[in-house]
């Protein structure tokens, strides 16, 4: 049993198989993928939530755990975070953002609401506000946070002053994303 739970990819695969079993046997749980009952929309919604949890979960990890704790970590242990933990977490963070946005846009399109949401028409204004907040946040991830974190982590050559400036810039963008995530989650969870 310990070997099974030690293998993350196997655990994820079995979780996926269990989800497919639930979908394939709707009489077991009275599963309805979404209000329209459309399996494609249900799949997109499920993926959107999965990637969103990955993205926002890591955003909160960085802001509530890693950033506040790093000043208390002994200097000799900091490379363990900056060379091993942060790069991996940032990988899942930025791709979680990308796939959350992609599946969200596909989901809005599949519901026939993409244009209405992006233009903030009354019929889709709340989800549209949430989408715009998420787009701003994803922009911050890919255009501000990640390029600056590459300097901080030493993936891109930078002197100490440039690294300090990059850390501050990435930190502000990350805190902005934390701020925006609160109304974004309200919009996303209450739109339908």
PyMOL commands that set and color helices and strands:
alter all, ss='L'
color gray80, all
select helices_A, chain A and resi 2-6+8-24+26-29+39-70+75-110+114-118+122-152+160-190
alter helices_A, ss='H'
color red, helices_A
deselect
rebuild
show_as cartoon
